[in-house]
């Protein structure tokens, strides 16, 4: 796991809101058999999640974030892996711990129900 004392970016998000958003993005991606989403974290606007499908068009939603520390961050990831990680938690809120767009990041629970639960996620590098 990345060392917590070297984490530069942290933000918390409501797990149920994020899961609902990802479920809607999954319907856009299922038609084209892709599973990569783009995520833009902004301290001012929250998480902008984008799914692109050649046949259906784009799906874009913003999920609000709570507490946040650090700079804005844009990364891409596999939607199915993120949904699986969210299902490992039972609490209401999650905290994302990240350094850069291409470095692994850690999800941790933000409550007693998920104490000690960590999930390591690998972003996907996309070349434009």
Residue pairs with C-beta under 8 A, 6 or more apart in sequence:
1 104
1 106
1 118
1 120
2 97
2 99
2 103
2 104
2 105
2 106
4 97
6 99
7 97
7 98
7 99
8 70
8 71
8 98
8 99
8 100
9 41
9 68
9 69
9 70
9 71
9 73
9 96
9 97
9 98
9 99
10 67
10 68
10 69
10 70
10 95
10 96
10 97
10 98
11 41
11 43
11 47
11 65
11 66
11 67
11 68
11 69
11 70
11 95
11 96
12 65
12 66
12 67
12 68
12 93
12 94
12 95
12 96
12 110
13 46
13 47
13 63
13 64
13 65
13 66
13 93
13 94
13 96
14 63
14 64
14 66
14 92
14 93
15 86
15 89
15 91
15 92
15 93
15 94
16 92
17 63
17 64
18 47
18 63
18 86
18 94
19 83
19 86
21 49
21 61
21 63
22 37
22 49
22 79
22 82
22 83
22 86
23 83
24 59
24 61
25 37
25 49
25 51
25 59
25 61
25 79
26 51
26 79
26 80
26 83
27 59
28 51
28 52
28 53
28 56
28 57
28 58
28 59
29 35
29 36
29 37
29 51
29 53
29 79
31 53
31 55
31 56
32 53
32 54
32 55
32 56
34 52
34 53
35 78
35 79
35 80
36 76
36 77
36 78
36 79
36 124
36 126
37 49
37 50
37 51
37 76
37 77
37 78
37 79
37 82
38 49
38 50
38 51
38 52
38 74
38 75
38 76
38 126
39 47
39 48
39 49
39 50
39 74
39 75
39 76
39 77
40 47
40 48
40 50
40 72
40 73
40 74
41 47
41 48
41 65
41 68
41 72
41 73
41 74
41 96
42 48
42 72
43 65
43 68
43 72
45 62
46 62
46 63
46 64
46 65
47 62
47 63
47 64
47 65
48 60
48 61
48 62
49 60
49 61
49 62
49 63
50 58
50 59
50 60
51 58
51 59
51 60
51 79
52 58
52 59
53 59
66 93
70 98
73 98
73 100
73 101
74 101
75 98
75 101
75 102
75 105
75 123
75 124
76 123
76 124
76 125
76 126
77 121
77 122
77 123
77 124
78 124
81 121
81 122
82 121
85 107
85 119
85 121
86 94
86 107
88 117
88 119
89 107
89 109
89 113
89 114
89 117
89 119
90 109
90 113
90 114
91 109
91 110
91 111
91 112
91 113
91 114
92 110
92 111
93 109
93 110
93 111
94 107
94 108
94 109
94 110
94 114
95 107
95 108
95 109
95 110
96 105
96 106
96 107
97 105
97 106
97 107
97 108
98 105
98 106
99 105
101 123
102 123
102 125
103 123
104 120
104 121
104 122
104 123
105 120
105 121
105 123
106 118
106 119
106 120
106 121
107 118
107 119
107 121
108 114
108 117
108 118
108 119
109 115
109 117
